[in-house]
């Protein structure tokens, strides 16, 4: 995926971000929709996604922003299991950022619902079909000057609904660790998940190379074994129980209790967080 070497973060928008989100939405609508819709429909979408509506959704904690190297390039919004607003800045389209936002929204929704639903405009319906969405209703809505807006209501069975959280593709870095631990802020964990099966690889800091393997429970908690080679060429192994929490920035934290299974066999605690 293009842009994969950049640092991508999907974060919850705050009131101070209203103008940034509003501008991306409006620019995207005015750039793309005239190719598919008459002016009356374009105006309808601009009014639907006005600053007041975006402000309300941000206030309700439903709006996210995709930051790439610290710059907002896209936005997503949901209410319950309904995805309501996904837009990427026109200058940043074609780089996979829309798919990244959708992945994040589906992951959030899957914590409480087995299906995601959305209203698909003409320019987006074929893209959603590629993501596994299917049309459940063909809808028409009158707008100004007797013009009719045609759109699709689509839904998707979420594959991640086996567990409350989908860890696949997520990255974590240590934020806290007891002194007998070996990872630090320079260690990066890459998580993978298939159903309830969990694995990860990690390296950096005092760790040359490490692996984790275990299970994800339905409530999102992790139980796994880990093994790595440190910079002193010593092999260390242990087991860990990890409990997820969502922090104030909307990022996932894992609060962990672990024990070495070789060496001094001591126990410890750590916290890792999404960068």
C-alpha positions as CSV (number, residue, x, y, z in Angstrom):
1,X,0.0,0.0,0.0
2,X,1.4,3.4,-1.0
3,X,2.5,5.5,2.0
4,X,3.1,2.4,4.1
5,X,6.5,3.7,5.2
6,X,4.9,6.8,6.8
7,X,3.7,7.0,10.4
8,X,-0.1,6.6,10.3
9,X,-2.3,7.2,13.3
10,X,-6.1,7.2,13.6
11,X,-7.0,9.4,16.5
12,X,-10.2,10.8,17.9
13,X,-11.0,14.3,16.7
14,X,-11.5,17.1,19.3
15,X,-13.4,20.4,19.0
16,X,-10.2,22.2,18.0
17,X,-10.1,20.0,14.9
18,X,-13.5,21.0,13.5
19,X,-12.1,23.2,10.7
20,X,-9.6,20.6,9.6
21,X,-12.2,17.9,9.3
22,X,-14.8,20.2,7.7
23,X,-12.3,21.4,5.1
24,X,-11.3,17.8,4.1
25,X,-14.9,16.7,3.8
26,X,-16.0,19.7,1.8
27,X,-13.0,19.7,-0.5
28,X,-13.5,16.0,-1.2
29,X,-17.2,16.4,-2.0
30,X,-16.7,19.4,-4.3
31,X,-13.8,17.6,-6.1
32,X,-15.3,14.2,-6.6
33,X,-19.1,14.4,-6.5
34,X,-19.7,16.7,-9.6
35,X,-18.3,13.9,-11.7
36,X,-21.3,11.7,-10.7
37,X,-24.1,14.0,-9.5
38,X,-25.9,17.2,-10.6
39,X,-25.3,20.4,-8.6
40,X,-28.4,19.9,-6.4
41,X,-27.0,16.6,-5.1
42,X,-23.6,18.0,-4.5
43,X,-25.1,20.9,-2.6
44,X,-27.2,18.4,-0.5
45,X,-24.0,16.5,0.6
46,X,-22.2,19.8,1.4
47,X,-25.2,20.8,3.6
48,X,-25.5,17.3,5.2
49,X,-21.8,17.5,6.2
50,X,-21.9,21.1,7.4
51,X,-19.8,22.4,10.2
52,X,-22.6,22.2,12.8
53,X,-23.2,18.5,12.1
54,X,-19.5,17.7,12.2
55,X,-19.1,19.6,15.4
56,X,-22.0,17.6,17.0
57,X,-20.4,14.3,15.9
58,X,-17.0,15.4,17.3
59,X,-18.7,16.4,20.6
60,X,-20.3,12.9,20.7
61,X,-16.8,11.3,20.3
62,X,-17.7,9.7,16.9
63,X,-15.2,11.4,14.6
64,X,-11.7,10.2,13.9
65,X,-8.8,11.7,11.9
66,X,-6.1,9.8,10.0
67,X,-2.8,11.5,10.6
68,X,0.1,10.7,8.3
69,X,3.4,12.0,9.7
70,X,1.4,14.3,11.9
71,X,-0.8,15.8,9.1
72,X,-4.5,15.1,8.8
73,X,-5.2,13.5,5.4
74,X,-8.6,11.9,6.1
75,X,-11.5,11.5,8.4
76,X,-14.1,8.9,9.4
77,X,-17.3,8.9,11.5
78,X,-19.7,6.3,12.8
79,X,-22.8,6.1,15.0
80,X,-23.6,2.7,16.5
81,X,-22.8,0.3,13.7
82,X,-23.5,2.8,10.9
83,X,-20.5,4.4,9.1
84,X,-21.6,7.9,8.3
85,X,-18.7,9.9,6.9
86,X,-15.4,8.8,5.3
87,X,-13.4,11.3,3.3
88,X,-9.8,11.7,2.2
89,X,-8.2,15.0,1.1
90,X,-8.3,15.1,-2.7
91,X,-4.5,15.6,-2.9
92,X,-4.0,12.4,-0.8
93,X,-6.4,10.1,-2.6
94,X,-5.2,6.9,-4.3
95,X,-2.8,6.1,-1.5
96,X,-4.9,3.6,0.5
97,X,-5.8,6.1,3.2
98,X,-9.5,5.5,2.7
99,X,-9.1,1.8,3.3
100,X,-7.1,2.5,6.4
101,X,-9.9,4.6,7.8
102,X,-12.4,1.9,7.0
103,X,-10.3,-0.7,8.7
104,X,-10.2,1.4,11.8
105,X,-13.9,2.1,11.8
106,X,-14.8,-1.6,11.2
107,X,-12.5,-2.5,14.1
108,X,-14.2,-0.1,16.4
109,X,-17.7,-1.2,15.4
110,X,-16.8,-4.9,15.7
111,X,-16.4,-4.4,19.4
112,X,-20.2,-4.2,19.8
113,X,-21.7,-5.3,16.5
114,X,-21.5,-8.2,14.1
115,X,-22.2,-6.1,11.0
116,X,-21.3,-2.6,9.7
117,X,-23.8,-0.6,7.7
118,X,-23.3,2.4,5.4
119,X,-25.1,4.6,2.8
120,X,-23.0,4.4,-0.4
121,X,-22.9,7.2,-2.9
122,X,-22.4,6.4,-6.6
123,X,-18.6,7.1,-6.6
124,X,-18.1,4.9,-3.5
125,X,-20.4,1.9,-3.9
126,X,-18.0,-0.2,-6.1
127,X,-15.2,0.4,-3.7
128,X,-17.3,-0.9,-0.8
129,X,-18.2,-3.9,-2.8
130,X,-14.5,-4.7,-3.0
131,X,-14.3,-4.6,0.8
132,X,-17.1,-7.2,1.1
133,X,-20.1,-4.9,1.4
134,X,-23.4,-6.0,-0.3
135,X,-26.4,-3.9,-1.2
136,X,-29.5,-4.5,1.0
137,X,-31.6,-1.6,-0.2
138,X,-31.8,0.8,-3.2
139,X,-32.8,4.2,-2.0
140,X,-34.0,7.4,-3.6
141,X,-34.3,10.8,-1.9
142,X,-35.6,14.0,-3.5
143,X,-33.5,17.1,-3.2
144,X,-33.9,20.6,-4.7
145,X,-35.5,21.3,-8.1
146,X,-37.1,17.8,-8.2
147,X,-33.7,16.1,-8.5
148,X,-33.5,12.6,-7.1
149,X,-30.5,11.4,-5.2
150,X,-29.9,7.6,-5.7
151,X,-27.8,5.7,-3.2
152,X,-27.3,2.2,-1.9
153,X,-27.6,1.0,1.7
154,X,-24.9,-1.6,2.1
155,X,-23.8,-3.9,4.9
156,X,-20.9,-6.2,5.7
157,X,-20.5,-9.1,8.1
158,X,-17.5,-8.2,10.3
159,X,-14.9,-11.0,10.4
160,X,-13.5,-9.5,13.6
161,X,-16.6,-10.0,15.7
162,X,-15.1,-13.1,17.3
163,X,-13.3,-10.9,19.7
164,X,-14.0,-7.4,21.1
165,X,-10.7,-6.0,19.5
166,X,-9.0,-6.9,16.3
167,X,-5.2,-6.7,16.8
168,X,-4.3,-7.6,13.3
169,X,-1.9,-5.0,11.8
170,X,-1.6,-2.9,15.0
171,X,1.7,-1.6,16.3
172,X,2.7,-1.0,20.0
173,X,5.6,0.5,21.9
174,X,6.3,0.1,25.6
175,X,5.3,3.1,27.7
176,X,6.0,1.6,31.2
177,X,8.0,-1.5,32.3
178,X,9.4,-2.8,35.6
179,X,13.2,-2.9,36.0
180,X,13.5,-6.6,35.4
181,X,12.0,-6.2,31.9
182,X,14.1,-5.9,28.7
183,X,11.9,-4.0,26.3
184,X,11.9,-0.2,26.2
185,X,10.6,2.8,24.2
186,X,12.8,1.8,21.3
187,X,11.1,-1.7,21.0
188,X,8.4,-2.0,18.4
189,X,5.8,-4.8,18.5
190,X,3.9,-5.8,15.3
191,X,0.7,-7.7,16.1
192,X,-1.1,-10.3,14.0
193,X,-4.5,-11.9,14.5
194,X,-6.5,-14.6,12.7
195,X,-9.8,-15.3,14.6
196,X,-8.8,-16.0,18.1
197,X,-5.2,-16.9,17.2
198,X,-2.6,-14.2,18.1
199,X,1.1,-13.7,17.2
200,X,3.5,-10.9,17.1
201,X,7.1,-10.1,16.3
202,X,9.2,-7.4,18.0
203,X,12.7,-5.8,17.9
204,X,14.6,-2.7,18.8
205,X,16.3,-1.3,21.9
206,X,17.7,-4.2,23.9
207,X,16.0,-6.8,21.7
208,X,17.5,-8.2,18.6
209,X,14.5,-10.3,17.6
210,X,11.5,-11.6,19.4
211,X,8.3,-13.6,18.8
212,X,5.0,-14.0,20.7
213,X,2.2,-16.5,20.2
214,X,-1.1,-17.0,22.0
215,X,-4.8,-16.5,22.1
216,X,-7.3,-13.6,22.1
217,X,-10.3,-14.0,24.4
218,X,-13.8,-12.8,23.4
219,X,-13.3,-9.7,25.6
220,X,-10.1,-8.8,23.9
221,X,-7.7,-9.9,26.6
222,X,-4.5,-11.7,25.5
223,X,-2.7,-14.7,26.9
224,X,0.6,-15.5,25.2
225,X,4.2,-16.8,25.5
226,X,7.1,-14.7,24.3
227,X,10.7,-15.5,23.4
228,X,13.5,-13.2,22.2
229,X,17.3,-12.8,21.8
230,X,18.6,-9.7,23.4
231,X,21.7,-7.7,22.5
232,X,23.9,-9.9,24.8
233,X,22.8,-12.9,22.7
234,X,20.9,-14.4,25.6
235,X,17.7,-16.2,24.9
236,X,14.8,-15.1,27.2
237,X,11.3,-16.6,27.4
238,X,8.2,-15.9,29.4
239,X,4.4,-15.8,29.6
240,X,2.1,-12.8,29.7
241,X,-1.6,-11.8,30.4
242,X,-2.6,-8.5,28.7
243,X,-5.7,-6.4,29.3
244,X,-6.8,-3.7,26.8
245,X,-7.9,-0.2,27.7
246,X,-8.7,2.8,25.6
247,X,-6.8,5.9,26.7
248,X,-7.9,9.6,26.6
249,X,-6.3,10.0,23.1
250,X,-8.5,7.2,21.7
251,X,-5.5,4.8,21.5
252,X,-5.3,1.3,22.7
253,X,-3.2,0.5,25.7
254,X,-2.3,-3.0,26.9
255,X,-1.7,-3.4,30.6
256,X,0.4,-6.5,31.1
257,X,1.5,-8.9,33.9
258,X,4.3,-11.2,32.8
259,X,6.8,-13.7,34.2
260,X,10.1,-14.9,33.0
261,X,10.3,-18.7,32.4
262,X,14.1,-18.8,32.4
263,X,16.8,-16.9,34.1
264,X,15.7,-15.4,37.4
265,X,12.0,-16.4,36.7
266,X,10.8,-13.1,38.2
267,X,7.5,-11.4,37.5
268,X,6.8,-7.8,36.2
269,X,4.3,-5.4,34.8
270,X,4.3,-3.3,31.7
271,X,2.1,-1.0,29.6
272,X,2.4,-0.9,25.8
273,X,0.5,1.6,23.7
274,X,-0.3,2.3,20.0
275,X,2.1,5.0,18.7
